[in-house]
Amino acid sequence: PPPPVAAHDAPFPTHSRPPKMPPKQKKKPPPATRLSRSTVGSCLAAVGIADPASAFADCATLADEFKVVKKRWHTTVLQAHPDKGGDRETFELVQDAFQTLRLMITEGKIGSFADAKTTQNSAQKEFTEASKHRPTTTPSWEHYFGASTEGFPIYTVELAKTGRSGCEQRKRVGTTKCPLWTSAKTYDQSTVDERKKCPCFIPKGEVRVGSLDLVSGSYARYVHLACWRVPSKVHSGLPDPDKEFSLDAFKQALLAMDEVLLKGMISLPERDLDAMARHVMDKKHWTPKRKEDLLPPGAAAAEPIAGKAAKGAKAKMGRLPPAPVPAPAAKRAKT
């Protein structure tokens, strides 16, 4: 008889073999929303910058790099906007990623976007903070398109530093809203030159709003906050005051415009930020929309007439049509 087989050498019974394990499946990559909030590099990719080294190659300072970020963000946000058939989750992702980068620059956590080590820095905390303060309503596509045509903040909001700047609304005779007109020294209201001498100065530490002078490249033409007429490019990005009554909603909308249309919003103290939000909540402070703002997307406005043709057109428009000449009465036939 054959020698006995040890237990550990005995063949494994076929009927009791363990079933084959299914092949290991590859882990699916995390969704874009999770990737975007992890690092600075993923936030840059969300706004449209996949290769930071080449995108910022010609930039000398961090300010120049942020201009590139804003330009790419404008392009991406216009494509992802829900009004143009974009996905809302992707649109909110792009918004939160841009606000994350802006917040990190403000807090001094970014030295240069072109640095490979910077792109690997964590942005989880800032991304969470940006998503918390996301505006409750989605501004229209036209609002972002208007901001993209500027490329830089055209209005600045700050506290008056010296108290020597005069409110520009004092120069608008008949339409001025400056509150100092009622408390200032009484001048001859019929004399335009005397009214322009009214000392409407903005007190030191009070909120003032200025606009960018395209010739000098600096901000000027400051007015009191109470005198500021909210431009259509700004109030088109605000919630509807007839439907939204929360002050925080307007504050979040204003903060989202920081470094886009408004400069200095994030630096305002909380008390002054509340005053700014209350001012823009009142529709009587809004300027009417311009004709080009009322055009549907893609429609081109009529080009203005220039040169002699313009003068001829104005003269023709101002000329009254000739009065109709009555027909002569028929003469009677001689009998």
FIPADO-751215 format. One record per residue: residue number from 1; residue in one letter; z, x, y of N, C-alpha, C in turn. Coordinates in steps of 0.05 Angstrom, whole numbers. Example, Ala and Ser with C-alpha at 12.3 -4.5 7.8 and 13.67 -1.06 7.14 Angstrom:
2
NODE   baba   kolse     n_pz     n_px     n_py    ca_pz    ca_px    ca_py     c_pz     c_px     c_py
NODE      1       A      156      264     -114      156      246      -90      156      264      -66
NODE      2       S      142      257      -45      143      273      -21      157      258        1
This chain:
335
NODE   baba   kolse     n_pz     n_px     n_py    ca_pz    ca_px    ca_py     c_pz     c_px     c_py
NODE      1       P        0       17      -24        0        0        0        0       17       25
NODE      2       P      -12        9       46      -13       25       71       15       27       83
NODE      3       P       19       49       97       46       53      108       51       32      130
NODE      4       P       76       25      133       83        5      154       76       15      182
NODE      5       V       68       -3      199       60        3      227       84       -2      245
NODE      6       A       89       17      262      112       14      281      106      -10      300
NODE      7       A      128      -21      310      126      -45      327      110      -39      353
NODE      8       H      114      -15      363      101       -9      388       71       -2      384
NODE      9       D       64        4      358       36       10      353       20      -14      342
NODE     10       A       34      -35      337       21      -59      326        2      -71      347
NODE     11       P      -22      -80      338      -41      -93      357      -29     -118      369
NODE     12       F      -37     -123      394      -27     -147      408      -42     -171      398
NODE     13       P      -28     -192      390      -42     -216      380      -61     -228      401
NODE     14       T      -84     -235      392     -104     -245      410      -95     -271      423
NODE     15       H      -82     -288      408      -75     -315      419      -53     -313      439
NODE     16       S      -38     -291      440      -16     -289      459      -20     -269      482
NODE     17       R      -46     -261      486      -51     -242      508      -49     -256      535
NODE     18       P      -39     -242      555      -36     -255      582      -63     -260      594
NODE     19       P      -66     -281      610      -92     -287      622      -99     -266      643
NODE     20       K     -125     -263      646     -135     -243      666     -128     -253      694
NODE     21       M     -119     -234      711     -112     -241      738     -137     -243      755
NODE     22       P     -138     -262      773     -162     -264      790     -165     -240      808
NODE     23       P     -189     -233      816     -193     -209      833     -179     -214      860
NODE     24       K     -169     -192      870     -155     -193      896     -174     -199      918
NODE     25       Q     -167     -219      934     -184     -227      957     -177     -210      981
NODE     26       K     -197     -203      996     -192     -188     1020     -179     -206     1041
NODE     27       K     -160     -194     1055     -146     -210     1076     -165     -216     1099
NODE     28       K     -165     -241     1107     -182     -249     1129     -171     -237     1155
NODE     29       P     -188     -228     1173     -179     -218     1199     -165     -240     1215
NODE     30       P     -144     -233     1230     -131     -253     1246     -150     -265     1267
NODE     31       P     -145     -290     1274     -162     -302     1294     -162     -288     1321
NODE     32       A     -182     -294     1337     -185     -279     1363     -161     -283     1381
NODE     33       T     -147     -306     1379     -125     -310     1397     -102     -291     1390
NODE     34       R      -99     -284     1365      -78     -265     1358      -86     -236     1364
NODE     35       L     -111     -230     1360     -121     -203     1367     -118     -198     1396
NODE     36       S     -124     -218     1413     -126     -213     1442      -99     -207     1454
NODE     37       R      -78     -215     1442      -52     -212     1455      -38     -186     1446
NODE     38       S      -50     -171     1429      -36     -148     1416      -37     -123     1434
NODE     39       T      -60     -115     1444      -62      -90     1459      -78      -95     1485
NODE     40       V      -77      -74     1502      -93      -74     1527     -123      -74     1520
NODE     41       G     -131      -59     1499     -159      -58     1491     -169      -84     1482
NODE     42       S     -153     -100     1467     -163     -126     1458     -165     -146     1482
NODE     43       C     -148     -143     1502     -151     -159     1526     -177     -152     1541
NODE     44       L     -183     -127     1542     -208     -119     1555     -232     -130     1539
NODE     45       A     -230     -129     1513     -252     -141     1496     -255     -170     1501
NODE     46       A     -232     -184     1506     -234     -213     1510     -248     -220     1536
NODE     47       V     -245     -203     1556     -259     -209     1582     -287     -198     1582
NODE     48       G     -296     -184     1561     -323     -175     1559     -328     -145     1561
NODE     49       I     -307     -129     1557     -309     -100     1558     -302      -89     1531
NODE     50       A     -322      -84     1514     -317      -74     1487     -314      -44     1486
NODE     51       D     -327      -30     1505     -326        0     1505     -316        8     1533
NODE     52       P     -289       11     1535     -278       19     1562     -288       45     1572
NODE     53       A     -292       65     1555     -300       92     1564     -326       91     1579
NODE     54       S     -346       76     1569     -371       74     1583     -371       55     1607
NODE     55       A     -355       34     1604     -353       14     1626     -341       25     1651
NODE     56       F     -321       43     1648     -307       54     1671     -315       83     1677
NODE     57       A     -338       91     1667     -346      120     1670     -351      127     1699
NODE     58       D     -361      108     1715     -367      114     1743     -345      107     1763
NODE     59       C     -321       99     1752     -299       91     1769     -281      115     1776
NODE     60       A     -274      117     1801     -257      139     1810     -228      132     1811
NODE     61       T     -221      107     1816     -193       98     1818     -189       73     1801
NODE     62       L     -163       66     1798     -156       41     1783     -167       17     1797
NODE     63       A     -168       17     1824     -179       -6     1839     -208      -10     1832
NODE     64       D     -223       12     1830     -252        9     1822     -254       -2     1793
NODE     65       E     -236        7     1776     -237       -4     1748     -231      -33     1748
NODE     66       F     -212      -42     1764     -205      -71     1764     -228      -87     1775
NODE     67       K     -244      -76     1793     -268      -90     1803     -288      -95     1780
NODE     68       V     -290      -75     1762     -307      -78     1739     -296     -100     1720
NODE     69       V     -270     -100     1717     -257     -120     1700     -262     -148     1711
NODE     70       K     -260     -151     1737     -264     -178     1750     -294     -186     1747
NODE     71       K     -312     -167     1749     -340     -174     1747     -347     -184     1719
NODE     72       R     -336     -169     1699     -341     -177     1671     -327     -204     1665
NODE     73       W     -303     -207     1676     -288     -232     1671     -303     -256     1683
NODE     74       H     -314     -253     1707     -330     -275     1719     -353     -283     1701
NODE     75       T     -367     -263     1690     -390     -270     1673     -381     -284     1648
NODE     76       T     -359     -274     1636     -350     -286     1610     -338     -313     1614
NODE     77       V     -323     -317     1636     -310     -343     1640     -330     -365     1647
NODE     78       L     -352     -357     1660     -373     -377     1666     -388     -386     1641
NODE     79       Q     -391     -367     1622     -404     -374     1596     -386     -390     1578
NODE     80       A     -359     -385     1580     -341     -399     1562     -329     -424     1574
NODE     81       H     -337     -432     1598     -325     -455     1611     -332     -481     1595
NODE     82       P     -313     -499     1591     -319     -524     1577     -340     -541     1590
NODE     83       D     -343     -539     1617     -364     -555     1630     -392     -548     1622
NODE     84       K     -395     -523     1611     -421     -513     1602     -422     -513     1571
NODE     85       G     -405     -528     1558     -406     -530     1529     -390     -508     1515
NODE     86       G     -374     -493     1529     -358     -472     1517     -334     -483     1503
NODE     87       D     -322     -466     1486     -298     -474     1471     -274     -471     1488
NODE     88       R     -256     -491     1489     -233     -491     1506     -214     -469     1498
NODE     89       E     -210     -465     1472     -192     -444     1463     -201     -416     1472
NODE     90       T     -227     -412     1470     -238     -386     1479     -236     -383     1509
NODE     91       F     -240     -405     1524     -238     -404     1553     -209     -397     1561
NODE     92       E     -189     -409     1548     -161     -403     1554     -154     -375     1546
NODE     93       L     -166     -365     1525     -161     -338     1516     -171     -318     1537
NODE     94       V     -195     -323     1548     -206     -305     1568     -188     -305     1593
NODE     95       Q     -179     -329     1601     -162     -332     1624     -136     -316     1621
NODE     96       D     -123     -320     1598      -97     -307     1593     -101     -277     1591
NODE     97       A     -123     -268     1580     -127     -239     1577     -131     -226     1605
NODE     98       F     -145     -240     1623     -149     -229     1650     -123     -229     1665
NODE     99       Q     -107     -251     1663      -82     -252     1677      -63     -231     1666
NODE    100       T      -65     -224     1640      -48     -203     1628      -54     -176     1641
NODE    101       L      -80     -170     1643      -88     -144     1655      -80     -143     1684
NODE    102       R      -83     -164     1699      -75     -165     1727      -45     -161     1730
NODE    103       L      -30     -174     1713       -1     -172     1714        8     -143     1708
NODE    104       M       -4     -130     1688        3     -103     1681       -3      -83     1703
NODE    105       I      -25      -88     1718      -32      -71     1741      -11      -75     1763
NODE    106       T       -4     -100     1768       16     -105     1789       43      -92     1782
NODE    107       E       51      -92     1757       76      -80     1749       75      -50     1745
NODE    108       G       52      -38     1750       49       -9     1747       49        2     1719
NODE    109       K       40      -15     1700       39       -7     1672       12        5     1664
NODE    110       I       -7        5     1682      -33       15     1675      -39       39     1694
NODE    111       G      -47       61     1681      -55       85     1697      -85       85     1700
NODE    112       S      -99       81     1678     -129       80     1678     -137       65     1652
NODE    113       F     -155       46     1655     -166       32     1632     -184       50     1615
NODE    114       A     -194       71     1627     -212       89     1612     -197      107     1592
NODE    115       D     -171      109     1595     -154      125     1577     -152      112     1550
NODE    116       A     -158      127     1529     -156      115     1502     -128      107     1494
NODE    117       K     -108      122     1504      -80      115     1498      -72       90     1512
NODE    118       T      -82       85     1535      -76       60     1550      -86       36     1535
NODE    119       T     -110       37     1524     -121       14     1510     -105        7     1485
NODE    120       Q      -89       26     1474      -73       20     1451      -45       10     1457
NODE    121       N      -38        9     1483      -12        0     1491       -9      -30     1485
NODE    122       S       15      -38     1478       20      -66     1472       19      -83     1497
NODE    123       A        8     -107     1494        7     -126     1516       18     -153     1508
NODE    124       Q       34     -153     1486       44     -178     1475       62     -193     1495
NODE    125       K       80     -179     1508       99     -192     1526       85     -204     1550
NODE    126       E       66     -189     1562       52     -198     1585       33     -221     1578
NODE    127       F       21     -220     1554        3     -242     1546       19     -268     1543
NODE    128       T       43     -266     1531       59     -290     1528       67     -301     1555
NODE    129       E       73     -283     1574       81     -292     1601       57     -305     1615
NODE    130       A       33     -294     1612       10     -306     1624        3     -333     1613
NODE    131       S        6     -337     1587        0     -363     1575       20     -384     1583
NODE    132       K       45     -376     1590       65     -395     1599       58     -406     1626
NODE    133       H       47     -389     1643       40     -396     1671       11     -404     1674
NODE    134       R       -2     -411     1653      -30     -420     1654      -31     -447     1670
NODE    135       P      -51     -450     1688      -53     -476     1702      -55     -500     1684
NODE    136       T      -42     -522     1692      -42     -545     1675      -69     -559     1674
NODE    137       T      -86     -555     1694     -112     -567     1695     -133     -545     1695
NODE    138       T     -157     -551     1685     -178     -531     1684     -196     -534     1709
NODE    139       P     -197     -514     1726     -215     -516     1750     -244     -519     1741
NODE    140       S     -260     -530     1759     -288     -536     1752     -304     -510     1750
NODE    141       W     -327     -512     1737     -345     -489     1735     -354     -480     1762
NODE    142       E     -358     -498     1781     -366     -491     1808     -345     -474     1822
NODE    143       H     -320     -478     1816     -299     -462     1828     -301     -433     1819
NODE    144       Y     -306     -428     1794     -308     -400     1784     -335     -388     1793
NODE    145       F     -355     -405     1796     -381     -394     1806     -378     -386     1835
NODE    146       G     -364     -401     1851     -359     -394     1879     -344     -368     1881
NODE    147       A     -324     -364     1864     -308     -340     1864     -324     -316     1855
NODE    148       S     -343     -320     1837     -359     -298     1827     -379     -288     1847
NODE    149       T     -387     -305     1865     -407     -296     1886     -394     -278     1907
NODE    150       E     -367     -280     1909     -354     -263     1929     -348     -235     1918
NODE    151       G     -336     -234     1894     -330     -208     1882     -304     -195     1891
NODE    152       F     -291     -207     1911     -266     -195     1921     -251     -218     1936
NODE    153       P     -225     -215     1939     -210     -236     1953     -218     -238     1982
NODE    154       I     -226     -262     1991     -235     -266     2018     -213     -277     2036
NODE    155       Y     -189     -283     2024     -167     -292     2040     -142     -276     2032
NODE    156       T     -124     -271     2050      -99     -257     2045      -76     -274     2054
NODE    157       V      -55     -273     2039      -30     -288     2045       -7     -267     2046
NODE    158       E        7     -266     2068       28     -246     2071       48     -255     2091
NODE    159       L       70     -239     2093       90     -244     2113       83     -228     2138
NODE    160       A       85     -240     2162       79     -225     2187       98     -201     2189
NODE    161       K       86     -179     2196      102     -154     2196      114     -147     2223
NODE    162       T      101     -155     2245      111     -147     2272      117     -171     2290
NODE    163       G      104     -193     2286      107     -216     2305       89     -214     2329
NODE    164       R       70     -195     2328       52     -192     2351       24     -204     2347
NODE    165       S       19     -215     2323       -7     -227     2317       -7     -256     2326
NODE    166       G      -28     -263     2341      -31     -290     2351      -45     -308     2332
NODE    167       C      -38     -333     2331      -51     -352     2313      -79     -358     2324
NODE    168       E      -98     -355     2307     -126     -359     2316     -132     -387     2323
NODE    169       Q     -116     -406     2314     -121     -434     2320     -116     -440     2350
NODE    170       R     -104     -422     2365     -100     -426     2393     -126     -426     2408
NODE    171       K     -147     -413     2397     -173     -411     2410     -190     -435     2406
NODE    172       R     -182     -453     2388     -198     -477     2382     -189     -499     2400
NODE    173       V     -202     -502     2422     -195     -522     2442     -202     -550     2431
NODE    174       G     -183     -568     2432     -188     -595     2424     -184     -600     2394
NODE    175       T     -186     -580     2377     -183     -584     2348     -160     -568     2337
NODE    176       T     -144     -555     2354     -123     -538     2345     -101     -553     2332
NODE    177       K      -89     -541     2311      -66     -553     2297      -41     -536     2299
NODE    178       C      -42     -517     2317      -19     -498     2319        5     -513     2329
NODE    179       P       28     -512     2314       52     -527     2323       64     -516     2348
NODE    180       L       58     -492     2356       70     -480     2380       58     -492     2406
NODE    181       W       36     -507     2403       25     -519     2428       45     -538     2440
NODE    182       T       60     -553     2424       79     -573     2435      104     -560     2447
NODE    183       S      112     -536     2435      136     -524     2445      132     -502     2465
NODE    184       A      107     -494     2469      101     -472     2488      101     -483     2517
NODE    185       K       99     -464     2535       99     -471     2564       75     -489     2570
NODE    186       T       79     -510     2586       58     -529     2592       37     -516     2610
NODE    187       Y       12     -518     2601       -9     -507     2617      -27     -531     2625
NODE    188       D      -44     -525     2644      -63     -546     2653      -82     -552     2630
NODE    189       Q      -79     -575     2617      -95     -582     2594     -125     -584     2600
NODE    190       S     -132     -588     2625     -160     -591     2632     -174     -565     2635
NODE    191       T     -159     -542     2636     -171     -516     2640     -171     -501     2614
NODE    192       V     -195     -495     2604     -198     -482     2579     -186     -454     2579
NODE    193       D     -191     -439     2602     -181     -412     2604     -150     -411     2603
NODE    194       E     -137     -431     2615     -108     -431     2614      -97     -437     2587
NODE    195       R     -110     -455     2572     -101     -462     2545     -103     -438     2527
NODE    196       K     -123     -421     2531     -126     -397     2513     -104     -377     2517
NODE    197       K      -89     -378     2540      -68     -360     2545      -41     -368     2532
NODE    198       C      -41     -390     2519      -16     -400     2506       -6     -380     2485
NODE    199       P       19     -370     2487       29     -349     2469       36     -360     2441
NODE    200       C       16     -365     2425       20     -375     2398       22     -351     2379
NODE    201       F       45     -337     2379       48     -314     2362       62     -323     2336
NODE    202       I       55     -309     2314       67     -315     2288       92     -299     2286
NODE    203       P      115     -311     2283      141     -297     2282      141     -277     2258
NODE    204       K      156     -256     2262      159     -236     2240      173     -248     2216
NODE    205       G      162     -243     2193      173     -254     2168      162     -281     2160
NODE    206       E      145     -293     2177      134     -319     2171      108     -316     2156
NODE    207       V      101     -335     2139       76     -333     2123       52     -336     2142
NODE    208       R       33     -318     2139        8     -321     2154      -15     -317     2134
NODE    209       V      -37     -330     2141      -61     -329     2124      -84     -317     2141
NODE    210       G      -98     -297     2130     -121     -285     2143     -145     -286     2126
NODE    211       S     -168     -280     2138     -193     -279     2124     -206     -252     2127
NODE    212       L     -224     -245     2109     -236     -219     2108     -259     -217     2129
NODE    213       D     -258     -196     2145     -280     -190     2163     -300     -173     2149
NODE    214       L     -323     -184     2143     -343     -169     2127     -355     -145     2142
NODE    215       V     -352     -145     2169     -363     -122     2184     -344      -98     2182
NODE    216       S     -318     -103     2188     -299      -81     2187     -287      -76     2159
NODE    217       G     -288      -96     2142     -277      -93     2115     -247      -96     2114
NODE    218       S     -235     -107     2135     -206     -111     2136     -200     -141     2141
NODE    219       Y     -176     -149     2136     -168     -177     2140     -159     -181     2169
NODE    220       A     -168     -203     2180     -162     -210     2208     -162     -240     2211
NODE    221       R     -161     -250     2236     -162     -278     2242     -139     -293     2228
NODE    222       Y     -114     -284     2233      -91     -295     2220      -83     -321     2234
NODE    223       V      -72     -340     2217      -62     -365     2227      -35     -371     2214
NODE    224       H      -20     -389     2227        4     -399     2214       -3     -413     2188
NODE    225       L       15     -414     2169       10     -429     2145        5     -458     2151
NODE    226       A       20     -469     2171       17     -497     2178      -10     -503     2191
NODE    227       C      -24     -482     2201      -50     -485     2215      -73     -480     2195
NODE    228       W      -67     -470     2172      -89     -461     2154     -103     -485     2142
NODE    229       R     -129     -485     2146     -147     -505     2133     -156     -494     2107
NODE    230       V     -148     -507     2085     -153     -497     2058     -183     -499     2052
NODE    231       P     -196     -476     2048     -225     -477     2043     -232     -491     2017
NODE    232       S     -257     -500     2016     -266     -515     1992     -266     -497     1967
NODE    233       K     -271     -471     1971     -271     -453     1947     -243     -451     1935
NODE    234       V     -223     -455     1952     -195     -454     1942     -186     -481     1931
NODE    235       H     -190     -502     1946     -180     -528     1936     -196     -539     1913
NODE    236       S     -220     -528     1908     -234     -537     1884     -221     -527     1858
NODE    237       G     -204     -506     1861     -189     -496     1837     -161     -507     1835
NODE    238       L     -154     -527     1852     -127     -539     1851     -128     -565     1836
NODE    239       P     -105     -574     1825     -104     -601     1813     -108     -622     1834
NODE    240       D     -115     -646     1825     -119     -669     1844      -91     -679     1853
NODE    241       P      -85     -677     1879      -58     -686     1888      -53     -716     1883
NODE    242       D      -75     -732     1879      -71     -760     1874      -62     -765     1845
NODE    243       K      -66     -745     1827      -58     -748     1799      -36     -729     1790
NODE    244       E      -34     -706     1803      -14     -686     1796        6     -684     1819
NODE    245       F       32     -689     1812       53     -689     1833       73     -666     1829
NODE    246       S       68     -649     1809       87     -627     1804       81     -603     1822
NODE    247       L      102     -593     1835       98     -570     1852       91     -545     1836
NODE    248       D      103     -543     1812       97     -520     1795       68     -518     1787
NODE    249       A       55     -541     1783       27     -541     1776       10     -528     1798
NODE    250       F       16     -534     1823        1     -522     1845        8     -492     1848
NODE    251       K       33     -485     1843       41     -457     1845       26     -441     1824
NODE    252       Q       24     -451     1799        9     -437     1778      -21     -434     1785
NODE    253       A      -32     -455     1797      -60     -454     1804      -65     -433     1826
NODE    254       L      -47     -431     1845      -49     -411     1866      -46     -382     1855
NODE    255       L      -26     -379     1837      -22     -352     1826      -46     -344     1809
NODE    256       A      -60     -363     1796      -84     -356     1781     -106     -346     1798
NODE    257       M     -106     -352     1824     -126     -343     1843     -120     -316     1855
NODE    258       D      -97     -304     1849      -89     -279     1860     -109     -257     1853
NODE    259       E     -117     -241     1872     -137     -220     1869     -165     -231     1861
NODE    260       V     -169     -257     1862     -195     -269     1858     -206     -281     1884
NODE    261       L     -191     -300     1894     -198     -312     1920     -176     -306     1941
NODE    262       L     -151     -305     1931     -128     -300     1949     -115     -274     1942
NODE    263       K     -108     -259     1963      -95     -233     1959      -66     -235     1968
NODE    264       G      -47     -226     1951      -19     -225     1959       -3     -248     1949
NODE    265       M      -14     -266     1933        1     -289     1924       25     -281     1907
NODE    266       I       20     -262     1889       41     -254     1870       64     -240     1884
NODE    267       S       60     -230     1908       81     -215     1923       98     -233     1940
NODE    268       L       90     -259     1943      106     -277     1960      133     -283     1948
NODE    269       P      154     -285     1964      180     -294     1954      177     -323     1944
NODE    270       E      195     -331     1927      194     -358     1915      195     -380     1936
NODE    271       R      211     -376     1957      213     -396     1978      187     -400     1992
NODE    272       D      173     -378     1998      147     -380     2013      125     -389     1994
NODE    273       L      127     -383     1968      108     -393     1949      110     -424     1947
NODE    274       D      135     -434     1948      138     -463     1948      126     -476     1973
NODE    275       A      130     -463     1996      118     -473     2021       88     -473     2020
NODE    276       M       76     -452     2008       47     -451     2005       37     -473     1987
NODE    277       A       51     -479     1965       43     -500     1947       45     -527     1960
NODE    278       R       66     -532     1976       69     -557     1990       46     -561     2010
NODE    279       H       38     -540     2022       16     -542     2042      -10     -550     2029
NODE    280       V      -17     -537     2007      -43     -543     1994      -42     -570     1979
NODE    281       M      -18     -581     1974      -17     -607     1961      -25     -630     1979
NODE    282       D      -25     -625     2005      -32     -646     2024      -62     -644     2030
NODE    283       K      -77     -665     2023     -106     -665     2026     -115     -665     2055
NODE    284       K      -97     -672     2073     -105     -671     2102     -109     -643     2111
NODE    285       H     -100     -623     2096     -104     -595     2104     -129     -583     2091
NODE    286       W     -143     -599     2076     -167     -589     2062     -191     -592     2081
NODE    287       T     -209     -572     2079     -235     -574     2092     -254     -589     2075
NODE    288       P     -273     -604     2087     -293     -618     2071     -311     -598     2057
NODE    289       K     -321     -607     2034     -339     -590     2019     -366     -587     2034
NODE    290       R     -377     -563     2032     -403     -557     2044     -425     -570     2028
NODE    291       K     -449     -571     2040     -472     -583     2026     -478     -568     2000
NODE    292       E     -477     -541     2001     -484     -526     1977     -463     -530     1955
NODE    293       D     -438     -537     1963     -418     -543     1943     -422     -569     1929
NODE    294       L     -436     -588     1943     -441     -614     1931     -465     -615     1914
NODE    295       L     -482     -594     1915     -506     -593     1898     -499     -590     1869
NODE    296       P     -513     -603     1851     -508     -599     1822     -514     -571     1814
NODE    297       P     -501     -561     1792     -506     -533     1783     -536     -529     1777
NODE    298       G     -546     -507     1788     -574     -500     1783     -593     -510     1805
NODE    299       A     -584     -528     1822     -601     -538     1844     -600     -518     1867
NODE    300       A     -623     -513     1878     -625     -494     1900     -625     -509     1927
NODE    301       A     -611     -499     1946     -611     -510     1972     -636     -503     1987
NODE    302       A     -644     -520     2005     -669     -515     2021     -665     -490     2038
NODE    303       E     -684     -473     2039     -681     -448     2055     -684     -455     2085
NODE    304       P     -667     -443     2102     -669     -449     2130     -694     -438     2142
NODE    305       I     -704     -452     2163     -728     -444     2177     -720     -422     2197
NODE    306       A     -735     -401     2198     -729     -378     2216     -751     -374     2235
NODE    307       G     -745     -359     2257     -765     -351     2277     -774     -373     2295
NODE    308       K     -799     -372     2303     -811     -391     2321     -812     -419     2308
NODE    309       A     -815     -419     2282     -817     -445     2268     -791     -460     2271
NODE    310       A     -768     -446     2271     -742     -459     2275     -740     -471     2303
NODE    311       K     -749     -456     2323     -748     -466     2350     -766     -490     2354
NODE    312       G     -789     -489     2342     -807     -512     2343     -796     -536     2330
NODE    313       A     -783     -531     2306     -771     -554     2292     -749     -567     2307
NODE    314       K     -731     -550     2320     -709     -561     2336     -720     -576     2360
NODE    315       A     -741     -566     2373     -752     -580     2396     -765     -606     2388
NODE    316       K     -777     -606     2364     -790     -630     2354     -769     -651     2347
NODE    317       M     -746     -641     2335     -725     -660     2328     -711     -672     2352
NODE    318       G     -709     -655     2374     -695     -665     2398     -712     -681     2416
NODE    319       R     -738     -682     2411     -757     -697     2429     -758     -726     2420
NODE    320       L     -754     -744     2439     -756     -772     2432     -784     -781     2427
NODE    321       P     -788     -799     2409     -816     -809     2404     -826     -824     2428
NODE    322       P     -852     -822     2434     -863     -836     2458     -861     -866     2455
NODE    323       A     -856     -878     2478     -853     -908     2478     -881     -920     2473
NODE    324       P     -881     -941     2457     -907     -954     2452     -919     -966     2477
NODE    325       V     -945     -961     2481     -959     -971     2504     -969    -1000     2498
NODE    326       P     -962    -1019     2515     -971    -1047     2510    -1001    -1049     2512
NODE    327       A    -1012    -1066     2496    -1041    -1070     2497    -1049    -1085     2522
NODE    328       P    -1072    -1077     2534    -1080    -1090     2560    -1087    -1120     2555
NODE    329       A    -1080    -1136     2575    -1086    -1165     2573    -1116    -1170     2574
NODE    330       A    -1125    -1188     2559    -1153    -1195     2558    -1162    -1207     2585
NODE    331       K    -1184    -1198     2596    -1194    -1209     2621    -1207    -1236     2616
NODE    332       R    -1204    -1254     2637    -1216    -1280     2635    -1246    -1278     2642
NODE    333       A    -1261    -1293     2628    -1290    -1293     2633    -1295    -1309     2658
NODE    334       K    -1314    -1299     2675    -1322    -1313     2699    -1338    -1338     2692
NODE    335       T    -1332    -1360     2707    -1346    -1385     2703    -1366    -1389     2724
